[in-house]
Amino acid sequence: MSVSKEEAKQLLERLIFDKELPQDWVQDVWGMSPTLGETAAKLLDVFDVLITSCPEAELNDVLQTFEAELLEEEKDID
């Protein structure tokens, strides 16, 4: 499975955040605990930087690691 960087980002977001938007997840965590919310915001920032800076081939390698989970996610969506 070889996908573009944008598709890889979307797949990883679905894997990590389920059906929730990443920014909504941060806000939910922030609502439970501002300290944890700040950490969640930092994690999302790091995620975005890693996606941006990581070569497409390496993102595809990461996706292959989680291929079974991603296929299960897609099955749940259909």
Secondary structure by P-SEA (a helix, b strand, c coil): ccccaaaaaaaaaaaacccccaaaaaaaaaaacaaaaaaaaaaaaaaaaaaaaccaaaaaaaaaaaaaaaaaaaaaac
